């Protein structure tokens, strides 16, 4: 199954998971997809051509579901908007091999636990992401919907984050004096952030 869309989203930093769940419940959200562990591998050329143009090529394993995603160059205002092409694949290892044969190589691995939430039959979605460098809510939908729901949960436009998880990880490493590697939980791979998890 494939989908082509324009992704419009923001992230919101939250102090901890329990408080984030409470905010979502009080805003009327209900869990639409249970908490799942994700492993995301970003691919690029040896010269990092995709990163330099702010595009993304990723293979994600989330429970039993594996997807390949291409994200185009973002347009960033108070929300981040970019083309997103996504395809379900049956074998992540084979997809990795195909990409490597085409000259793309793994350049960054990041992990998180993600829970998806919906608000009735609305067009938007919220996700609760537990990462090695913090807890984040993502709101994805029409700009007016994002603004309305962020405000309902007590956030203002100054709280909006449009950075990628790779950027948030690099910023975390700089603040904590950690050499960047991969954004992974303790015991799951190399380059894990120390003191978090």
VMD Tcl script that draws the C-alpha trace (Angstrom):
set ca {
  {0.00 0.00 0.00}
  {1.36 3.42 -0.92}
  {0.32 6.94 -0.16}
  {1.37 10.29 -1.56}
  {0.57 13.37 0.44}
  {1.75 16.67 1.76}
  {2.77 16.33 5.39}
  {2.08 19.37 7.60}
  {3.23 19.02 11.18}
  {4.80 20.41 14.32}
  {6.45 18.83 17.34}
  {5.86 19.91 20.94}
  {8.30 19.06 23.72}
  {6.70 17.65 26.87}
  {8.27 16.89 30.22}
  {7.17 13.28 30.56}
  {4.92 10.58 29.11}
  {2.19 10.52 31.77}
  {1.57 14.25 31.47}
  {1.48 14.01 27.67}
  {-1.13 11.24 27.79}
  {-3.23 13.36 30.14}
  {-3.02 16.37 27.78}
  {-4.14 14.22 24.85}
  {-7.06 12.68 26.78}
  {-8.24 16.08 28.02}
  {-8.14 17.41 24.43}
  {-10.46 14.56 23.37}
  {-7.93 12.26 21.70}
  {-8.18 8.47 21.88}
  {-5.49 5.91 21.04}
  {-5.83 4.76 17.43}
  {-2.63 2.68 17.32}
  {-1.04 1.22 20.42}
  {2.50 2.02 21.56}
  {5.04 0.39 19.25}
  {8.83 0.35 19.09}
  {10.24 1.89 15.90}
  {13.64 1.52 14.30}
  {14.25 4.15 11.61}
  {17.23 3.98 9.24}
  {18.01 7.03 7.10}
  {19.81 6.41 3.80}
  {21.89 8.85 1.79}
  {24.66 9.02 -0.79}
  {28.31 9.06 0.36}
  {28.31 12.84 -0.31}
  {25.08 13.26 1.76}
  {23.24 14.74 -1.22}
  {19.80 14.15 0.33}
  {20.71 15.73 3.67}
  {22.21 18.76 1.93}
  {18.97 19.31 0.02}
  {16.90 18.59 3.19}
  {15.29 15.54 1.62}
  {14.91 12.20 3.41}
  {14.95 8.53 2.41}
  {14.02 6.25 5.30}
  {13.17 2.61 6.04}
  {11.10 2.20 9.22}
  {10.34 -1.00 11.11}
  {7.41 -0.44 13.50}
  {6.31 -3.69 15.07}
  {5.45 -5.96 12.13}
  {5.01 -3.08 9.69}
  {7.90 -1.93 7.48}
  {7.64 1.21 5.36}
  {9.89 3.11 3.01}
  {9.44 6.87 3.02}
  {10.68 9.71 0.84}
  {10.26 13.25 2.14}
  {10.84 16.24 -0.11}
  {12.41 19.58 0.71}
  {10.47 21.22 3.54}
  {8.75 24.57 3.50}
  {9.12 25.89 7.01}
  {7.01 28.60 8.53}
  {5.39 28.10 11.89}
  {4.51 24.60 10.59}
  {6.70 22.28 8.53}
  {5.21 21.21 5.20}
  {6.74 18.75 2.75}
  {5.89 16.12 0.16}
  {5.71 12.62 1.63}
  {5.69 9.42 -0.43}
  {5.32 6.23 1.59}
  {5.19 2.57 0.65}
  {4.59 -0.56 2.74}
  {7.25 -3.18 2.07}
  {7.32 -6.85 2.97}
  {11.04 -7.20 3.66}
  {13.08 -4.38 5.15}
  {16.39 -6.23 4.76}
  {15.83 -6.67 1.03}
  {14.86 -3.01 0.67}
  {18.06 -2.01 2.50}
  {20.07 -4.16 0.07}
  {18.34 -2.61 -2.96}
  {19.08 0.90 -1.71}
  {22.71 0.02 -1.08}
  {23.04 -1.45 -4.60}
  {21.73 1.89 -5.90}
  {24.42 3.82 -4.02}
  {22.53 4.77 -0.86}
  {23.96 3.83 2.52}
  {22.67 3.97 6.11}
  {23.80 7.28 7.64}
  {21.64 7.59 10.77}
  {19.58 5.26 12.92}
  {17.01 6.55 15.37}
  {14.61 4.74 17.65}
  {11.46 5.72 19.44}
  {8.29 4.37 20.97}
  {5.27 5.83 19.20}
  {1.60 5.87 20.14}
  {-0.91 7.29 17.63}
  {-4.02 9.21 18.62}
  {-7.07 10.44 16.72}
  {-9.74 12.98 17.53}
  {-13.01 11.46 16.34}
  {-13.09 11.29 12.57}
  {-11.05 14.45 12.17}
  {-8.42 14.73 9.49}
  {-5.58 15.33 11.93}
  {-3.49 12.96 14.00}
  {-1.40 13.26 17.16}
  {1.49 11.01 18.05}
  {3.27 10.59 21.34}
  {6.96 9.87 20.67}
  {9.23 8.63 23.44}
  {12.81 9.09 22.23}
  {16.25 8.71 23.83}
  {16.53 12.53 23.90}
  {13.08 13.51 25.16}
  {9.33 13.11 24.83}
  {7.49 14.86 22.01}
  {3.95 15.26 20.77}
  {3.53 15.58 17.01}
  {0.44 17.17 15.54}
  {-0.13 16.48 11.86}
  {-3.00 17.93 9.85}
  {-4.29 21.19 8.41}
  {-2.56 24.29 9.84}
  {-5.75 25.62 11.48}
  {-6.40 22.21 13.08}
  {-2.82 22.07 14.42}
  {-3.10 25.57 15.89}
  {-6.48 24.87 17.48}
  {-5.37 21.61 19.10}
  {-2.02 22.96 20.26}
  {-3.84 25.86 21.93}
  {-6.38 23.49 23.50}
  {-3.47 21.60 25.09}
  {-1.90 24.78 26.43}
  {0.82 25.39 23.83}
  {1.53 28.59 21.91}
  {3.26 29.16 18.59}
  {6.55 29.77 20.42}
  {6.42 26.11 21.51}
  {6.24 24.79 17.93}
  {9.24 22.73 16.83}
  {9.77 22.12 13.11}
  {13.18 20.42 13.42}
  {13.68 16.77 12.49}
  {14.58 14.14 15.08}
  {18.11 14.10 13.63}
  {18.43 17.84 14.30}
  {16.97 17.49 17.81}
  {19.46 14.69 18.49}
  {22.44 16.75 17.28}
  {21.30 19.67 19.44}
  {20.96 17.32 22.44}
  {24.49 15.98 21.83}
  {25.88 19.53 21.69}
  {24.13 20.53 24.94}
  {25.31 17.39 26.73}
  {28.86 17.16 25.37}
  {28.18 13.83 23.65}
  {29.82 12.83 20.35}
  {26.97 12.24 17.83}
  {26.31 8.71 16.64}
  {22.87 7.14 16.39}
  {19.82 8.13 18.45}
  {19.15 4.78 20.08}
  {18.15 3.48 23.48}
  {20.69 1.87 25.79}
  {21.50 -1.68 24.74}
  {20.09 -1.47 21.20}
  {23.06 -0.18 19.21}
  {26.09 2.05 19.03}
  {26.14 5.77 19.46}
  {23.46 5.89 22.13}
  {23.01 9.05 24.15}
  {24.52 8.67 27.57}
  {22.46 9.47 30.62}
  {19.12 9.31 28.85}
  {16.79 6.56 27.79}
}
mol new
graphics top color blue
foreach p $ca { graphics top sphere $p radius 0.5 }
foreach p [lrange $ca 0 end-1] q [lrange $ca 1 end] { graphics top cylinder $p $q radius 0.2 }
display resetview
